[in-house]
């Protein structure tokens, strides 16, 4: 795989890699792994949010109904 970066992206990647004391290639691979992990875990976060929102709506149902009538 060949990854084409803009000059700004290249400078940013080099700066990050330098700060971490790793190669730009390792920094790019690490960033890709983290991106994939966040992508794979997005469902759990969304499900958790929806579940909590449903709990809050149920808990505050009377207040929400009263507000809807006004």
N, C-alpha and C positions, 0 to 999 in steps of 0.2 A: 504494500500500500504506500502510496505517495501522498503526503499531506501538504497542500499548498497553503501557506500562511501569508497574510499581509505583512508588510514591514513592521507595522505597529504590533501585531500579534507575535511576530518573531522576537522583537525586542522585549516584549513582556514575558514571553516564555523563557528567554535567556536570563532575564533579571530574576525570575522566580527560581530557575534552576540554580543560578549562582548563589542566591540566598540560601537555598536548601543544601547546597554543596553536592548537587547531582548533575548528571548530564541533561541536556535539553530533551534528549530522547526519553530518558527515564521520567522527567517531569511531565512530558506529554502522555506517556503511558499511565502514570499515576492519575493525572487529570481525567483521562478516559475511563479508568477503573472507577473513580469516584462518581463520575457522571452516570455510568451504567448502574452503579449501586443505588444512587438516588432515584433513577428511573425505575428500577425494579422494586423499590420500596414505596413508590408513590401511592399505590393502592392502599397500603396499610394506613398511611397518613390521611388519605381522603376518607376512608372508611371510619377512622377514628373521629374525624371532624364531623361527619354526617351523624354518627351515633350520638356524639355529645350534643349536637344541635337538636336532634330529636328529643333527647332527655330534657333539655332546657325548655323546649316548646311544651312538652307534656307537663313539666313542673310549673310553668307559668301560664298554663292554658287559660285559667280564669281571668288573669290580668290581660292577656292578649285578646280574649274574647270581648272584654269590657272596652278595651281601646278600639277594637274594630267597630263597635256599635256607635262610637262618637263620630 
